[in-house]
Amino acid sequence: MDLSELAVAIALAAFAAIPLSLTIWALLDAAGRPQWAWALSGRRQVLWMAGIMFAALTVVGGMIVCAWYLTRVRHEIAAAEDGHI
């Protein structure tokens, strides 16, 4: 095995890890937010966490749901946590 094959293998493994990384990031972020911040923002923590986990069963669905959470919902929860309702 030469260095070019090793580089390709590492690049493919890194690319394949992107959906799993997004899912873990979204789940850890959702779990780490306090329940009162979720309530103030009008969102339900349990539903979002379950949705992220079920969508992760398909790669495309998981990436869409995680991206939606990380770009839209996360900012609403963080704003409620900071007192901006």
Sine and cosine of phi, psi and omega as CSV:
sin_phi,cos_phi,sin_psi,cos_psi,sin_omega,cos_omega
0.00,0.00,0.84,-0.54,0.02,-1.00
-0.99,-0.11,0.03,-1.00,-0.09,-1.00
-0.92,0.40,-0.51,0.86,-0.01,-1.00
-0.93,0.37,-0.63,0.78,0.06,-1.00
-0.92,0.38,-0.62,0.79,0.04,-1.00
-0.91,0.42,-0.66,0.75,0.02,-1.00
-0.90,0.43,-0.65,0.76,0.03,-1.00
-0.91,0.42,-0.67,0.74,0.00,-1.00
-0.90,0.44,-0.67,0.75,0.03,-1.00
-0.92,0.40,-0.66,0.75,0.01,-1.00
-0.90,0.43,-0.67,0.74,0.02,-1.00
-0.92,0.39,-0.64,0.77,0.03,-1.00
-0.91,0.42,-0.66,0.75,0.02,-1.00
-0.91,0.42,-0.66,0.75,0.02,-1.00
-0.91,0.41,-0.63,0.78,0.00,-1.00
-0.94,0.34,-0.37,0.93,-0.03,-1.00
-0.99,0.12,-0.16,0.99,-0.04,-1.00
-0.87,0.49,-0.75,0.66,0.01,-1.00
-0.88,0.48,-0.65,0.76,0.03,-1.00
-0.91,0.42,-0.65,0.76,0.02,-1.00
-0.90,0.44,-0.68,0.73,0.03,-1.00
-0.89,0.46,-0.67,0.75,-0.01,-1.00
-0.90,0.43,-0.71,0.70,0.01,-1.00
-0.90,0.43,-0.67,0.74,0.03,-1.00
-0.87,0.50,-0.73,0.68,-0.03,-1.00
-0.90,0.43,-0.68,0.74,0.00,-1.00
-0.91,0.41,-0.70,0.72,0.01,-1.00
-0.90,0.43,-0.62,0.79,0.03,-1.00
-0.92,0.40,-0.70,0.71,0.00,-1.00
-0.90,0.44,-0.63,0.77,-0.01,-1.00
-0.95,0.32,-0.47,0.88,-0.05,-1.00
-0.99,0.13,-0.22,0.98,0.02,-1.00
-0.99,0.15,0.65,-0.76,-0.03,-1.00
-0.94,0.34,0.49,-0.87,-0.04,-1.00
-0.88,0.48,-0.58,0.81,-0.02,-1.00
-0.92,0.40,-0.52,0.85,0.05,-1.00
-0.93,0.36,-0.61,0.79,0.06,-1.00
-0.90,0.44,-0.67,0.74,-0.01,-1.00
-0.91,0.42,-0.66,0.75,0.01,-1.00
-0.91,0.42,-0.51,0.86,-0.01,-1.00
-1.00,0.08,-0.12,0.99,0.02,-1.00
0.99,0.17,0.32,0.95,0.01,-1.00
-0.93,-0.36,0.32,-0.95,0.04,-1.00
-0.91,-0.42,0.86,-0.51,-0.07,-1.00
-0.88,0.47,-0.70,0.71,-0.05,-1.00
-0.89,0.46,-0.67,0.74,-0.01,-1.00
-0.91,0.41,-0.65,0.76,0.01,-1.00
-0.93,0.37,-0.65,0.76,0.02,-1.00
-0.92,0.39,-0.66,0.75,0.05,-1.00
-0.91,0.42,-0.65,0.76,0.03,-1.00
-0.89,0.46,-0.65,0.76,0.03,-1.00
-0.90,0.43,-0.68,0.73,-0.03,-1.00
-0.92,0.39,-0.68,0.73,0.00,-1.00
-0.94,0.33,-0.60,0.80,0.02,-1.00
-0.93,0.37,-0.43,0.90,0.00,-1.00
-0.93,0.38,-0.21,0.98,0.05,-1.00
-0.92,0.39,-0.42,0.91,0.14,-0.99
-0.90,-0.43,0.68,-0.74,-0.10,-0.99
-0.89,0.45,-0.76,0.65,-0.06,-1.00
-0.92,0.40,-0.71,0.71,0.02,-1.00
-0.89,0.46,-0.65,0.76,0.02,-1.00
-0.90,0.44,-0.66,0.75,0.01,-1.00
-0.93,0.38,-0.59,0.80,0.01,-1.00
-0.92,0.39,-0.75,0.66,-0.03,-1.00
-0.91,0.42,-0.68,0.73,0.01,-1.00
-0.91,0.42,-0.65,0.76,0.02,-1.00
-0.91,0.42,-0.64,0.77,0.03,-1.00
-0.89,0.45,-0.70,0.71,0.02,-1.00
-0.89,0.46,-0.75,0.67,-0.10,-0.99
-0.94,0.34,-0.47,0.88,-0.03,-1.00
-1.00,-0.10,-0.48,0.87,-0.07,-1.00
-0.93,-0.37,-0.87,0.49,-0.16,-0.99
-0.93,0.36,-0.66,0.75,-0.04,-1.00
-0.83,0.56,-0.64,0.77,-0.02,-1.00
-0.94,0.35,-0.57,0.82,0.05,-1.00
-0.92,0.40,-0.67,0.74,0.01,-1.00
-0.92,0.40,-0.68,0.73,0.01,-1.00
-0.90,0.44,-0.62,0.78,0.05,-1.00
-0.90,0.43,-0.66,0.75,0.04,-1.00
-0.91,0.41,-0.59,0.81,0.02,-1.00
-0.92,0.40,-0.54,0.84,0.01,-1.00
-1.00,0.09,-0.08,1.00,0.04,-1.00
0.99,-0.14,0.12,0.99,0.05,-1.00
-0.99,-0.11,0.99,-0.16,-0.08,-1.00
-0.99,-0.10,0.00,0.00,0.00,0.00
